[in-house]
Amino acid sequence: MILSDKKILLTGGAGYIGSHTCIELLNIGYELVVYDNLSNSSQEALRRVEKISNKSITFIEGDIRDEDTLTSALSGCDAVIHFAGLKAVGESVEKPLEYYDNNVQGTLCLLRAMIKNDIKSIVFSSSATVYGDPQYLPLDEKHPLSTTNPYGATKLMIEDILRDLYKSDDSWKISILRYFNPVGSHSSGLIGEDPNGIPNNLMPFISQVAIGKLKSLNVFGDDWDTVDGTGVRDYIHVVDLALGHIKALESLDKPQCEAINLGTGNGYSVLEVVKAYEKASNTNISYVIQDRRDGDIASCYANATKAKELLGWEAKYDINKMCEDSWNWQMKNPDGYNN
């Protein structure tokens, strides 16, 4: 079912994945309300989205735990894409209570606000971290669920809440998207990943080393059981990921609660990504081997068959395109949205 004449609320819609999803939604005619507290995002991203798409977005600044403001923001909306949440694995180990409060309590507030507005369609931004330490690879949706860090635990708790909600009321239409590792940026170079402080994720860290903002990349462990001893992950272009959200949204034509992987099915080690980025940027990426981080695992990559069968979606872009677009964003925006 095509919902492009409908109004969608995106929590955390000014963030990295949210802003790229906004472009793809606007391109096919959706009306958007973005709800974001700007704690790790910028309203400038939305202004640039409007420039790229030549369409406008309604922006409401608010916290996901503010149920009254959320209830008001949802008035007239038809569905929700729920991005909002704290998302750094290492930080979650250091500050677990903040993660449980923001991510889990925030989602409870959102769901109650949706019920008040009689809205029962939601696409939830989950994570491959819900698979814990993989028992087998590639990871499919039938893999046992567990977590190795509080961030992953919050995602799994929210998934369980959504499954319980559906069991209690099977008129809900729920799509749970388990992301692997989003990277890259829009081909215009106008929007991209702009983390506060020192990046927690690999690609923006490499980007800032390449542009000269950071001296060297920290590689956490070179003794994993992988091709070169560094961690292996499934990196997915953020535009592919955004398009996956549209497919998920348009699949909500009947009551359901489905968990779906969004990944490429290919795993790349940290040093393989470094090599690809060096090629894309024509620079040398200096790196330093550090101790392993708490909560990390050796390898994680997807079986994305279900997304293809159920949504008609599959990733189009490879690691070289991911690095090229990431570098294009970084070159044009050396200070991110503070240019």
One Martini backbone bead per residue (centre of mass of N, CA, C, O) as a GRO file, in nm:
protein
  339
    1MET     BB    1   0.093   0.038   0.025
    2ILE     BB    2   0.050   0.369  -0.057
    3LEU     BB    3   0.134   0.668   0.162
    4SER     BB    4   0.215   0.953   0.011
    5ASP     BB    5  -0.055   1.114   0.137
    6LYS     BB    6   0.086   1.110   0.409
    7LYS     BB    7   0.161   1.150   0.759
    8ILE     BB    8   0.490   1.163   0.910
    9LEU     BB    9   0.656   1.068   1.205
   10LEU     BB   10   0.995   1.162   1.311
   11THR     BB   11   1.200   1.042   1.530
   12GLY     BB   12   1.505   1.170   1.494
   13GLY     BB   13   1.498   1.322   1.195
   14ALA     BB   14   1.783   1.501   1.224
   15GLY     BB   15   1.955   1.279   1.183
   16TYR     BB   16   2.132   1.078   0.994
   17ILE     BB   17   1.907   0.877   0.905
   18GLY     BB   18   1.662   1.065   0.910
   19SER     BB   19   1.748   1.272   0.689
   20HIS     BB   20   1.769   1.062   0.458
   21THR     BB   21   1.472   0.970   0.480
   22CYS     BB   22   1.337   1.235   0.419
   23ILE     BB   23   1.417   1.259   0.124
   24GLU     BB   24   1.275   0.998   0.021
   25LEU     BB   25   0.990   1.080   0.115
   26LEU     BB   26   0.966   1.353  -0.036
   27ASN     BB   27   1.013   1.240  -0.328
   28ILE     BB   28   0.709   1.076  -0.291
   29GLY     BB   29   0.502   1.281  -0.103
   30TYR     BB   30   0.543   1.314   0.185
   31GLU     BB   31   0.446   1.420   0.500
   32LEU     BB   32   0.644   1.595   0.753
   33VAL     BB   33   0.737   1.519   1.100
   34VAL     BB   34   0.986   1.647   1.315
   35TYR     BB   35   1.120   1.490   1.617
   36ASP     BB   36   1.364   1.675   1.816
   37ASN     BB   37   1.638   1.755   2.055
   38LEU     BB   38   1.939   1.799   1.934
   39SER     BB   39   2.172   1.622   2.085
   40ASN     BB   40   2.268   1.459   1.785
   41SER     BB   41   2.188   1.718   1.606
   42SER     BB   42   2.056   1.923   1.320
   43GLN     BB   43   1.866   2.167   1.171
   44GLU     BB   44   2.044   2.199   0.919
   45ALA     BB   45   1.975   1.929   0.791
   46LEU     BB   46   1.678   2.010   0.721
   47ARG     BB   47   1.744   2.249   0.541
   48ARG     BB   48   1.896   2.068   0.333
   49VAL     BB   49   1.665   1.884   0.264
   50GLU     BB   50   1.488   2.111   0.150
   51LYS     BB   51   1.687   2.186  -0.074
   52ILE     BB   52   1.701   1.913  -0.223
   53SER     BB   53   1.368   1.875  -0.243
   54ASN     BB   54   1.184   2.136  -0.238
   55LYS     BB   55   1.072   2.089   0.062
   56SER     BB   56   0.880   2.075   0.353
   57ILE     BB   57   0.921   2.081   0.719
   58THR     BB   58   0.804   1.985   1.023
   59PHE     BB   59   0.931   2.124   1.330
   60ILE     BB   60   0.990   1.963   1.657
   61GLU     BB   61   1.104   2.044   1.968
   62GLY     BB   62   1.178   1.739   2.153
   63ASP     BB   63   1.126   1.497   2.388
   64ILE     BB   64   1.057   1.156   2.406
   65ARG     BB   65   0.956   1.196   2.725
   66ASP     BB   66   0.730   1.402   2.612
   67GLU     BB   67   0.409   1.319   2.594
   68ASP     BB   68   0.250   1.578   2.536
   69THR     BB   69   0.411   1.679   2.288
   70LEU     BB   70   0.376   1.421   2.125
   71THR     BB   71   0.069   1.419   2.109
   72SER     BB   72   0.056   1.684   1.950
   73ALA     BB   73   0.248   1.606   1.709
   74LEU     BB   74   0.051   1.355   1.612
   75SER     BB   75  -0.151   1.523   1.492
   76GLY     BB   76  -0.257   1.388   1.180
   77CYS     BB   77  -0.115   1.129   1.177
   78ASP     BB   78  -0.041   0.788   1.037
   79ALA     BB   79   0.273   0.754   1.117
   80VAL     BB   80   0.584   0.598   1.244
   81ILE     BB   81   0.934   0.684   1.278
   82HIS     BB   82   1.173   0.535   1.510
   83PHE     BB   83   1.491   0.683   1.595
   84ALA     BB   84   1.510   0.770   1.874
   85GLY     BB   85   1.837   0.759   2.039
   86LEU     BB   86   2.077   0.618   2.202
   87LYS     BB   87   2.400   0.470   2.029
   88ALA     BB   88   2.651   0.403   2.223
   89VAL     BB   89   2.811   0.142   2.340
   90GLY     BB   90   3.027   0.255   2.535
   91GLU     BB   91   2.839   0.458   2.682
   92SER     BB   92   2.636   0.243   2.787
   93VAL     BB   93   2.836   0.117   2.989
   94GLU     BB   94   2.875   0.393   3.153
   95LYS     BB   95   2.537   0.482   3.098
   96PRO     BB   96   2.275   0.294   3.145
   97LEU     BB   97   2.042   0.472   3.263
   98GLU     BB   98   2.021   0.667   3.024
   99TYR     BB   99   1.939   0.450   2.815
  100TYR     BB  100   1.683   0.341   2.951
  101ASP     BB  101   1.537   0.608   2.976
  102ASN     BB  102   1.541   0.709   2.683
  103ASN     BB  103   1.466   0.452   2.510
  104VAL     BB  104   1.239   0.312   2.675
  105GLN     BB  105   1.071   0.541   2.796
  106GLY     BB  106   1.037   0.692   2.528
  107THR     BB  107   0.873   0.468   2.386
  108LEU     BB  108   0.636   0.461   2.582
  109CYS     BB  109   0.548   0.750   2.525
  110LEU     BB  110   0.497   0.713   2.225
  111LEU     BB  111   0.281   0.488   2.238
  112ARG     BB  112   0.079   0.646   2.407
  113ALA     BB  113   0.050   0.880   2.203
  114MET     BB  114  -0.056   0.705   1.973
  115ILE     BB  115  -0.311   0.601   2.114
  116LYS     BB  116  -0.440   0.886   2.154
  117ASN     BB  117  -0.431   0.906   1.812
  118ASP     BB  118  -0.489   0.636   1.666
  119ILE     BB  119  -0.194   0.505   1.617
  120LYS     BB  120  -0.069   0.176   1.449
  121SER     BB  121   0.197   0.277   1.288
  122ILE     BB  122   0.539   0.128   1.289
  123VAL     BB  123   0.886   0.213   1.257
  124PHE     BB  124   1.171   0.049   1.392
  125SER     BB  125   1.494   0.130   1.521
  126SER     BB  126   1.709  -0.108   1.527
  127SER     BB  127   1.950  -0.387   1.586
  128ALA     BB  128   2.212  -0.623   1.563
  129THR     BB  129   2.265  -0.634   1.879
  130VAL     BB  130   2.029  -0.851   1.940
  131TYR     BB  131   2.234  -1.105   1.874
  132GLY     BB  132   2.493  -1.065   1.988
  133ASP     BB  133   2.688  -1.335   1.999
  134PRO     BB  134   2.737  -1.516   1.742
  135GLN     BB  135   2.645  -1.852   1.648
  136TYR     BB  136   2.603  -1.747   1.348
  137LEU     BB  137   2.682  -1.717   0.990
  138PRO     BB  138   2.466  -1.540   0.890
  139LEU     BB  139   2.226  -1.327   1.011
  140ASP     BB  140   1.912  -1.412   1.110
  141GLU     BB  141   1.588  -1.374   1.246
  142LYS     BB  142   1.624  -1.668   1.406
  143HIS     BB  143   1.819  -1.577   1.587
  144PRO     BB  144   1.913  -1.553   1.883
  145LEU     BB  145   1.848  -1.339   2.158
  146SER     BB  146   2.090  -1.090   2.266
  147THR     BB  147   2.332  -0.920   2.485
  148THR     BB  148   2.648  -0.705   2.544
  149ASN     BB  149   2.479  -0.430   2.599
  150PRO     BB  150   2.275  -0.169   2.683
  151TYR     BB  151   2.196  -0.079   2.404
  152GLY     BB  152   2.094  -0.357   2.308
  153ALA     BB  153   1.892  -0.392   2.540
  154THR     BB  154   1.701  -0.163   2.455
  155LYS     BB  155   1.623  -0.280   2.181
  156LEU     BB  156   1.507  -0.549   2.287
  157MET     BB  157   1.294  -0.430   2.474
  158ILE     BB  158   1.136  -0.284   2.251
  159GLU     BB  159   1.069  -0.528   2.088
  160ASP     BB  160   0.909  -0.669   2.317
  161ILE     BB  161   0.700  -0.451   2.347
  162LEU     BB  162   0.588  -0.472   2.056
  163ARG     BB  163   0.507  -0.770   2.073
  164ASP     BB  164   0.313  -0.735   2.315
  165LEU     BB  165   0.128  -0.529   2.183
  166TYR     BB  166   0.035  -0.715   1.952
  167LYS     BB  167  -0.084  -0.938   2.133
  168SER     BB  168  -0.300  -0.736   2.265
  169ASP     BB  169  -0.312  -0.589   1.955
  170ASP     BB  170  -0.370  -0.702   1.619
  171SER     BB  171  -0.391  -0.397   1.473
  172TRP     BB  172  -0.108  -0.365   1.449
  173LYS     BB  173   0.171  -0.200   1.260
  174ILE     BB  174   0.492  -0.364   1.256
  175SER     BB  175   0.837  -0.255   1.201
  176ILE     BB  176   1.152  -0.420   1.251
  177LEU     BB  177   1.473  -0.272   1.211
  178ARG     BB  178   1.787  -0.434   1.161
  179TYR     BB  179   2.068  -0.287   1.179
  180PHE     BB  180   2.371  -0.238   1.091
  181ASN     BB  181   2.619  -0.028   0.928
  182PRO     BB  182   2.593   0.295   0.880
  183VAL     BB  183   2.699   0.475   0.583
  184GLY     BB  184   2.770   0.761   0.442
  185SER     BB  185   2.600   0.967   0.183
  186HIS     BB  186   2.476   1.194   0.013
  187SER     BB  187   2.569   1.282  -0.311
  188SER     BB  188   2.575   1.599  -0.254
  189GLY     BB  189   2.714   1.660   0.044
  190LEU     BB  190   2.496   1.807   0.247
  191ILE     BB  191   2.467   1.531   0.397
  192GLY     BB  192   2.558   1.368   0.719
  193GLU     BB  193   2.784   1.264   0.950
  194ASP     BB  194   2.764   1.456   1.283
  195PRO     BB  195   2.925   1.415   1.548
  196ASN     BB  196   2.982   1.456   1.871
  197GLY     BB  197   3.286   1.481   1.889
  198ILE     BB  198   3.415   1.188   1.919
  199PRO     BB  199   3.372   0.929   1.740
  200ASN     BB  200   3.211   0.600   1.761
  201ASN     BB  201   3.233   0.552   1.462
  202LEU     BB  202   3.425   0.457   1.205
  203MET     BB  203   3.383   0.643   0.953
  204PRO     BB  204   3.400   0.928   1.091
  205PHE     BB  205   3.681   0.878   1.202
  206ILE     BB  206   3.827   0.840   0.935
  207SER     BB  207   3.742   1.111   0.813
  208GLN     BB  208   3.893   1.289   1.032
  209VAL     BB  209   4.170   1.184   0.957
  210ALA     BB  210   4.171   1.256   0.652
  211ILE     BB  211   4.116   1.578   0.715
  212GLY     BB  212   4.288   1.638   1.009
  213LYS     BB  213   4.130   1.638   1.293
  214LEU     BB  214   4.267   1.361   1.336
  215LYS     BB  215   4.547   1.168   1.386
  216SER     BB  216   4.403   0.881   1.465
  217LEU     BB  217   4.299   0.556   1.463
  218ASN     BB  218   4.107   0.347   1.663
  219VAL     BB  219   4.183   0.002   1.716
  220PHE     BB  220   3.983  -0.255   1.866
  221GLY     BB  221   4.169  -0.486   1.804
  222ASP     BB  222   4.402  -0.767   1.660
  223ASP     BB  223   4.269  -1.066   1.799
  224TRP     BB  224   4.060  -1.159   1.627
  225ASP     BB  225   3.857  -1.401   1.450
  226THR     BB  226   3.989  -1.289   1.160
  227VAL     BB  227   4.141  -1.199   0.870
  228ASP     BB  228   4.317  -0.949   1.059
  229GLY     BB  229   4.196  -0.911   1.374
  230THR     BB  230   3.961  -0.735   1.297
  231GLY     BB  231   3.663  -0.618   1.294
  232VAL     BB  232   3.349  -0.738   1.161
  233ARG     BB  233   3.122  -0.573   0.927
  234ASP     BB  234   2.805  -0.453   0.813
  235TYR     BB  235   2.793  -0.226   0.559
  236ILE     BB  236   2.557   0.047   0.498
  237HIS     BB  237   2.405   0.253   0.305
  238VAL     BB  238   2.205   0.513   0.398
  239VAL     BB  239   2.023   0.508   0.142
  240ASP     BB  240   1.944   0.216   0.156
  241LEU     BB  241   1.817   0.241   0.436
  242ALA     BB  242   1.602   0.451   0.367
  243LEU     BB  243   1.458   0.272   0.154
  244GLY     BB  244   1.379   0.054   0.361
  245HIS     BB  245   1.169   0.231   0.511
  246ILE     BB  246   0.972   0.260   0.281
  247LYS     BB  247   0.914  -0.039   0.244
  248ALA     BB  248   0.811  -0.080   0.532
  249LEU     BB  249   0.583   0.128   0.532
  250GLU     BB  250   0.438  -0.004   0.270
  251SER     BB  251   0.386  -0.286   0.433
  252LEU     BB  252   0.152  -0.148   0.624
  253ASP     BB  253  -0.144  -0.307   0.514
  254LYS     BB  254  -0.126  -0.494   0.774
  255PRO     BB  255  -0.129  -0.675   1.033
  256GLN     BB  256   0.186  -0.667   1.226
  257CYS     BB  257   0.517  -0.826   1.340
  258GLU     BB  258   0.829  -0.744   1.200
  259ALA     BB  259   1.157  -0.870   1.162
  260ILE     BB  260   1.431  -0.689   0.984
  261ASN     BB  261   1.699  -0.697   0.791
  262LEU     BB  262   1.959  -0.437   0.725
  263GLY     BB  263   2.182  -0.542   0.473
  264THR     BB  264   2.434  -0.693   0.257
  265GLY     BB  265   2.607  -0.970   0.356
  266ASN     BB  266   2.880  -0.815   0.411
  267GLY     BB  267   3.212  -0.838   0.542
  268TYR     BB  268   3.423  -0.591   0.709
  269SER     BB  269   3.708  -0.484   0.809
  270VAL     BB  270   3.869  -0.228   0.937
  271LEU     BB  271   4.114  -0.243   0.735
  272GLU     BB  272   3.938  -0.257   0.479
  273VAL     BB  273   3.810   0.021   0.517
  274VAL     BB  274   4.066   0.183   0.520
  275LYS     BB  275   4.156   0.109   0.234
  276ALA     BB  276   3.902   0.221   0.088
  277TYR     BB  277   3.941   0.514   0.195
  278GLU     BB  278   4.216   0.569   0.075
  279LYS     BB  279   4.117   0.548  -0.216
  280ALA     BB  280   3.888   0.768  -0.209
  281SER     BB  281   4.095   1.004  -0.072
  282ASN     BB  282   4.404   0.990  -0.118
  283THR     BB  283   4.497   0.881   0.174
  284ASN     BB  284   4.646   0.843   0.489
  285ILE     BB  285   4.561   0.611   0.752
  286SER     BB  286   4.608   0.644   1.073
  287TYR     BB  287   4.682   0.384   1.326
  288VAL     BB  288   4.579   0.241   1.652
  289ILE     BB  289   4.620  -0.010   1.872
  290GLN     BB  290   4.377  -0.133   2.091
  291ASP     BB  291   4.188  -0.236   2.314
  292ARG     BB  292   3.930  -0.388   2.378
  293ARG     BB  293   3.591  -0.351   2.404
  294ASP     BB  294   3.328  -0.348   2.577
  295GLY     BB  295   3.083  -0.544   2.396
  296ASP     BB  296   3.234  -0.666   2.178
  297ILE     BB  297   3.278  -0.824   1.855
  298ALA     BB  298   3.404  -0.984   1.586
  299SER     BB  299   3.131  -1.064   1.413
  300CYS     BB  300   2.887  -0.896   1.175
  301TYR     BB  301   2.637  -1.032   0.953
  302ALA     BB  302   2.397  -1.059   0.703
  303ASN     BB  303   2.075  -1.186   0.636
  304ALA     BB  304   1.866  -1.037   0.363
  305THR     BB  305   1.624  -1.214   0.251
  306LYS     BB  306   1.364  -1.105   0.385
  307ALA     BB  307   1.369  -0.821   0.260
  308LYS     BB  308   1.334  -0.921  -0.031
  309GLU     BB  309   1.071  -1.094   0.009
  310LEU     BB  310   0.890  -0.878   0.177
  311LEU     BB  311   0.997  -0.579   0.042
  312GLY     BB  312   1.187  -0.560  -0.214
  313TRP     BB  313   1.480  -0.541  -0.076
  314GLU     BB  314   1.817  -0.413  -0.164
  315ALA     BB  315   2.135  -0.353  -0.173
  316LYS     BB  316   2.349  -0.146  -0.396
  317TYR     BB  317   2.599  -0.057  -0.226
  318ASP     BB  318   2.933  -0.039  -0.182
  319ILE     BB  319   3.222   0.035  -0.011
  320ASN     BB  320   3.322   0.243  -0.218
  321LYS     BB  321   3.070   0.425  -0.219
  322MET     BB  322   3.067   0.483   0.081
  323CYS     BB  323   3.346   0.627   0.087
  324GLU     BB  324   3.299   0.842  -0.130
  325ASP     BB  325   3.054   0.983   0.014
  326SER     BB  326   3.193   1.041   0.279
  327TRP     BB  327   3.421   1.220   0.158
  328ASN     BB  328   3.241   1.432   0.025
  329TRP     BB  329   3.122   1.536   0.289
  330GLN     BB  330   3.389   1.602   0.439
  331MET     BB  331   3.509   1.806   0.236
  332LYS     BB  332   3.249   2.004   0.240
  333ASN     BB  333   3.240   1.934   0.582
  334PRO     BB  334   3.480   1.964   0.810
  335ASP     BB  335   3.251   2.090   1.039
  336GLY     BB  336   2.999   2.014   0.935
  337TYR     BB  337   2.721   2.210   1.034
  338ASN     BB  338   2.945   2.450   1.120
  339ASN     BB  339   3.027   2.600   0.846
   0.00000   0.00000   0.00000
